[in-house]
Amino acid sequence: MVLEHALKTYTKNTGLLLVFSVSFLLGLLMPVLASAPTFSASGAVFLRFMSIPQMTLVDVIIISTAFILSNYFVAFGLVAVNLIVKRERVMINLTTEILNNISRNTLVIFLIFTFLFLVNYAAQIFLMELQAPYWLAGIVFFLIYIPTFYVGPAIVIDEMKPFHALMASIDHIKRYPWDVVRWVIVGLFLLLTTSLISYLILPAYFQWVTLLVNSFFIIPFLLVYQGHIYIEKYGILKERRKKGVRAAAK
């Protein structure tokens, strides 16, 4: 089962994942520390697009810098987590892989994140000008980002170029849509559970506690799970798993 593989990889590499997870925390904190027009929900930080037109040039420069750093930190964490998944499933030398590819892959994924952010920003501003309903903004956001769901794993695990990674991502989603649905269900369950428990234990600080827990535990695990879902496309790995199950049964 893919979820079992993800849990095994996560527990086996908890220490390394915690180190890399600092990048997720920094990525989520950057917009907040820069006093960007953001709001926190379920341990994530979201930009208030409606506040952007009222900002001064200095505000725009500061906040743009914060989001650039935020995207870079998140891209670094994503690459690192997918390298761990790749090591566990296809037996690579992680040290060599990091030295050879982590900087390049981080830059590529950072540029993709930045491009998607700018496209989403332009779309949201356009919808504001049209005075479109708020729910339409959510649909547009979904349509922009969902095709890129597997782009990160495709670039890191399969070493694809961005365009081919996008095509592979779309193809994977079309062929196995329920994998994405299951990932979303698991993600929502973990994020909402974390928020609820944090609120019950420390109601005055639950947003910050949730942010910390999500940065160090939930986001890394979801990326590990995503990487395992993607890498399951390899028939040889599926066959290896089936043989292992049959051997264990004997």
C-alpha positions in Angstrom: 0.0 0.0 0.0 1.3 3.4 -1.0 0.4 5.0 2.3 2.3 2.3 4.2 5.4 3.0 2.1 5.1 6.7 2.8 4.8 6.1 6.6 7.8 3.8 6.5 9.9 6.3 4.6 8.8 9.1 6.9 9.6 7.2 10.1 12.9 5.9 8.8 14.1 9.4 7.8 12.4 11.6 10.5 15.7 13.2 11.6 16.7 14.2 8.0 13.1 15.4 7.3 13.1 17.6 10.4 16.3 19.3 9.2 14.9 19.9 5.8 11.6 21.0 7.2 13.2 24.2 8.6 12.9 25.5 5.0 9.1 25.0 5.1 8.9 27.0 8.3 10.9 29.8 6.9 8.9 29.7 3.7 5.6 30.1 5.6 7.0 32.7 8.0 8.6 35.0 5.4 5.3 36.7 4.2 4.2 37.1 7.9 7.5 38.6 9.0 7.4 41.1 6.1 3.9 42.3 7.2 2.4 41.1 4.0 -1.4 41.3 3.7 -1.9 37.6 4.6 -4.1 35.5 6.8 -3.4 32.1 8.4 -5.8 29.2 8.1 -5.1 25.5 9.0 -1.5 26.3 9.5 -0.9 27.8 6.1 -0.4 31.4 5.0 -2.5 33.0 2.3 -2.1 36.3 0.5 -5.0 38.8 0.5 -5.1 39.8 -3.2 -7.7 42.5 -2.6 -5.2 44.4 -0.4 -2.5 44.5 -3.0 -3.8 47.5 -5.0 -3.7 49.7 -1.9 0.0 49.0 -1.1 2.8 51.5 -1.7 5.8 50.8 -3.9 8.0 50.1 -0.8 5.4 47.7 0.5 5.3 45.9 -2.8 9.2 45.6 -2.9 9.4 44.3 0.6 6.5 41.8 0.2 7.8 40.7 -3.2 11.2 39.9 -1.7 9.5 38.0 1.1 7.5 35.9 -1.3 10.6 35.2 -3.5 12.5 33.9 -0.4 9.4 32.0 0.7 9.1 30.3 -2.7 12.8 29.4 -2.7 12.7 27.9 0.8 9.6 25.8 -0.1 11.2 24.7 -3.4 14.3 23.6 -1.5 12.3 21.6 0.9 10.2 19.9 -1.8 13.4 18.9 -3.7 15.0 17.5 -0.5 11.9 15.4 0.4 11.6 14.0 -3.0 15.2 13.0 -3.0 14.6 11.1 0.2 11.7 9.3 -1.5 13.8 8.5 -4.5 16.6 7.1 -2.4 14.1 4.8 -0.6 12.5 3.5 -3.7 15.2 3.3 -6.4 18.3 3.0 -4.2 20.4 6.1 -5.1 23.3 7.6 -3.2 21.6 10.6 -1.5 24.8 12.4 -0.9 25.9 12.3 -4.5 22.4 13.2 -5.7 22.2 16.3 -3.4 25.6 17.6 -4.6 24.7 17.1 -8.2 21.1 18.1 -8.5 19.6 19.9 -5.5 20.7 23.4 -6.4 19.6 23.1 -10.0 16.3 21.4 -9.2 15.5 23.9 -6.5 16.1 26.8 -8.9 13.8 25.2 -11.6 11.0 24.5 -9.1 11.4 28.0 -7.6 11.0 29.5 -11.1 7.9 27.4 -11.7 6.4 28.4 -8.3 7.1 32.1 -9.1 5.5 31.8 -12.5 2.4 30.1 -11.1 2.2 32.8 -8.4 2.3 35.5 -11.0 -0.3 33.8 -13.2 -2.6 33.4 -10.2 -2.0 37.0 -9.2 -2.9 38.3 -12.6 -6.0 36.1 -12.7 -7.1 37.1 -9.2 -6.7 40.8 -10.0 -8.6 40.4 -13.3 -11.5 38.7 -11.4 -11.5 41.5 -8.9 -11.8 44.1 -11.7 -14.8 42.1 -13.0 -16.2 41.9 -9.5 -16.5 38.2 -9.9 -17.9 36.1 -7.0 -15.3 34.9 -4.4 -16.0 31.2 -5.2 -14.8 31.7 -8.8 -11.4 32.8 -7.5 -11.0 29.5 -5.8 -11.9 27.6 -8.9 -9.4 29.6 -10.9 -6.7 28.9 -8.3 -7.5 25.2 -8.5 -7.4 25.1 -12.3 -4.0 26.9 -12.3 -2.3 24.7 -9.8 -3.8 21.2 -10.1 -2.1 20.4 -13.5 1.3 20.9 -11.7 0.5 18.5 -8.9 3.3 16.0 -9.9 5.7 18.5 -11.4 8.0 18.5 -8.4 8.3 14.7 -8.2 8.7 14.5 -12.0 11.6 16.9 -12.0 13.4 15.5 -9.0 12.7 11.8 -9.3 12.6 11.4 -13.1 14.9 14.4 -13.8 12.5 15.8 -16.4 12.6 19.2 -18.0 9.7 21.5 -16.8 7.5 21.1 -19.9 7.9 17.3 -19.9 7.3 17.3 -16.1 4.0 19.2 -16.7 2.9 16.8 -19.4 3.8 13.8 -17.1 1.9 15.4 -14.2 -1.2 15.9 -16.3 -1.0 12.4 -17.7 -0.6 10.9 -14.2 -3.6 12.9 -13.0 -5.8 11.8 -15.9 -4.8 8.1 -15.5 -5.0 7.9 -11.7 -7.4 10.7 -10.6 -8.3 8.9 -7.4 -4.7 9.0 -6.2 -5.0 12.8 -6.1 -8.4 12.6 -4.4 -7.0 10.2 -1.7 -4.0 12.5 -1.2 -6.3 15.5 -0.7 -8.5 13.6 1.7 -5.4 12.5 3.8 -4.1 16.1 3.6 -7.4 17.7 4.7 -7.7 15.2 7.6 -4.2 15.9 8.9 -4.5 19.7 8.5 -7.9 19.9 10.1 -7.0 17.5 12.9 -3.8 19.5 13.7 -5.8 22.7 13.8 -8.5 21.3 16.1 -6.0 19.7 18.5 -3.9 22.9 18.6 -7.0 25.0 19.3 -8.2 22.7 22.1 -4.8 22.6 23.8 -3.5 26.2 23.2 -6.4 28.3 21.9 -4.5 31.6 22.3 -1.6 30.4 20.1 -3.2 27.6 18.0 -2.4 29.3 14.7 1.3 29.5 15.5 1.3 26.0 17.0 -0.4 24.7 13.9 2.1 26.5 11.7 4.9 24.8 13.5 3.4 21.3 13.4 2.5 21.6 9.8 6.0 22.8 8.8 7.9 20.1 10.6 5.5 17.1 10.3 2.4 17.5 8.1 3.9 19.1 4.9 7.0 16.8 4.8 4.7 13.7 5.2 2.3 14.9 2.5 5.2 15.4 0.1 6.6 12.0 1.0 3.2 10.5 0.3 2.9 12.5 -3.0 6.3 11.2 -4.1 5.4 7.6 -3.4 2.1 8.0 -5.3 4.1 9.4 -8.3 6.8 6.7 -8.2 4.2 3.9 -8.2 3.8 4.4 -11.9 6.9 2.2 -12.3 5.7 -1.3 -13.0 8.9 -2.8 -11.7 8.3 -1.3 -8.2 4.7 -2.6 -8.1 5.9 -6.1 -9.1 8.7 -5.9 -6.5 6.1 -5.0 -3.8 3.8 -7.9 -4.9 6.6 -10.4 -4.7 7.4 -9.1 -1.2 3.8 -9.6 -0.2 3.8 -13.1 -1.6 7.1 -14.0 0.1 5.8 -12.7 3.4 2.6 -14.8 3.0 4.7 -18.0 2.5 
